[in-house]
Amino acid sequence: MQYISTRGSAPQDKNMALDFEGATLAGLASDGGLYLPAQWPRFSEDDIRAMRGLPYPELAARIMAPFVAGSLTDDELGQLCQEVYGDFGHAAVTPLVQLNEQHWLLELFHGPTLAFKDVALQMLGRLFETFLERRGEHLTIVGATSGDTGSAAIRAVAGLERVEIFMLHPRGKVSDVQRRQMTTVRAPNVHNLAIEGSFDDAQAHVKAMFADASVTKTLNLGAVNSINWARLMAQVVYYFYAGLQLGAPDRAAAYSVPTGNFGDIFAGYVASKMGLPIEQLIVATNVNDILHRALKDGDYSTGTTTPTITPSMDIQVSSNFERLLFDVGGRDGHAMAEQMRAFEKSRAMQLTNSQREGASALFTSGRADQEETTRALQWAYRNCGQVIDPHTGVGLHAAQNADIGADVPIVTLATAHPAKFPDAVERATGVRPALPARVGDLFGREEAMVEIGGDYEAARDFVLSNASASA
Ligand SMILES: *Cc1c(COP(=O)(O)O)cnc(C)c1O
């Protein structure tokens, strides 16, 4: 499979096209765009019927096979999937739980850090190691986190030979659980930096390092944010997993997805392109609702970010939205590059007619404020006995308010374990969710992190003097 950039020219531009290995290691395309497969692989109804009842690791290998063709053999892929998904906290990996006649929860939080990001990042870590070993290279990952991504990324690469990670978090501004999930991972290739300042400051340091020749000439820098195609690919699998249980290919389901960077829900779009019948994809947002506005009125303009009880969705610019706009807008890389350049200048854009029509064919949206999120948590607990996390609550609220026929099953993606956000859950339901036994000693383990002042040079110098591999 060849990969093309959303801002480049088409596959015929051989200089821009990469294979799966190249796209995985590159992350972002050199023209600033995002990688997508040159064409969508498609399964027939019979292919899909033959997937019913497959264990998750085997299903994962079937779904991913066309995307990795040429970079991994079926045996290599099968083994990777067994290693990654054989190790989750639930035998079903992403179990589907019924709430009532119409509503279901797809639990994506049984990985090591209790959020859905593990499903893809655990895979990405192994892919990095496989490809780097092949090339005899090392990778230094530098990232900034406001919570979930950092811990999932650290757990994904801890102990790997060819990857080293420096994760910056704003000191005192991530929750205790989130910080401990990063700082109690003791591996020689993991470095936690507690930075003075905000998440945006930490993020700015990371961006500056990627642009700093004194760093890039000595280190082979990599990123793990959700712009990496391999992450999205791994997320396609659980849409099939749920859809098959609900009757695919003979019956369609709808999916409600708590959305921030538009990565998770874009994987649902990919599943539909591959032949999975999907009635509707519901983009669920909190009050940071740029996507809700874009889908309703075509108005994609940024405001200021409001902090909420669903911090992983407090995002103004959803990087992966560009992938959708590119695909539904006719895959015109030059037009996309122009549209994004204008957006980056003015922080606002109007979707074109074809983008609006293309998106509204499959997507709808819903928005939940704190009050509505709280009510969704209460409903799930009182009526179904399910304690859910606030991000999932935003999704459930949107699912309950979507205009979808009563005969269509609606699956809400449960993106985090409630014990990651115990205060908000307790305020809503009166129940303080306990951490699962497998992470239960989190508060007993010793932490390791270095505290760094607010200036960029301090962070950069720490990375330069502690990185063990060079480019
Ligand atoms: C990251 C995250 C999201 C948002 O997912 P995107 O792929 O960025 O849209 C939602 N919920 C939780 C708990 C998350 O960690």
The ligand as an SDF file (V2000), in Angstrom:
LIG
                    3D

 15 15  0  0  0  0  0  0  0  0999 V2000
   -7.9640   11.4200   23.3880 C   0  0  0  0  0  0  0  0  0  0  0  0
   -9.2990   11.1970   23.9920 C   0  0  0  0  0  0  0  0  0  0  0  0
  -10.4940   11.5310   23.3180 C   0  0  0  0  0  0  0  0  0  0  0  0
  -10.4980   12.2180   21.9670 C   0  0  0  0  0  0  0  0  0  0  0  0
  -10.1070   11.3670   20.9270 O   0  0  0  0  0  0  0  0  0  0  0  0
   -9.6510   11.9720   19.5120 P   0  0  0  0  0  0  0  0  0  0  0  0
   -9.1380   10.8210   18.7340 O   0  0  0  0  0  0  0  0  0  0  0  0
   -8.6020   12.9890   19.8180 O   0  0  0  0  0  0  0  0  0  0  0  0
  -10.8690   12.5820   18.8890 O   0  0  0  0  0  0  0  0  0  0  0  0
  -11.6970   11.2400   23.9290 C   0  0  0  0  0  0  0  0  0  0  0  0
  -11.7440   10.6680   25.1560 N   0  0  0  0  0  0  0  0  0  0  0  0
  -10.6290   10.3410   25.8440 C   0  0  0  0  0  0  0  0  0  0  0  0
  -10.7480    9.7450   27.1840 C   0  0  0  0  0  0  0  0  0  0  0  0
   -9.3740   10.5860   25.2890 C   0  0  0  0  0  0  0  0  0  0  0  0
   -8.2620   10.2560   25.9820 O   0  0  0  0  0  0  0  0  0  0  0  0
  1  2  1  0
  2  3  1  0
  2 14  2  0
  3  4  1  0
  3 10  2  0
  4  5  1  0
  5  6  1  0
  6  7  2  0
  6  8  1  0
  6  9  1  0
 10 11  1  0
 11 12  2  0
 12 13  1  0
 12 14  1  0
 14 15  1  0
M  END
$$$$
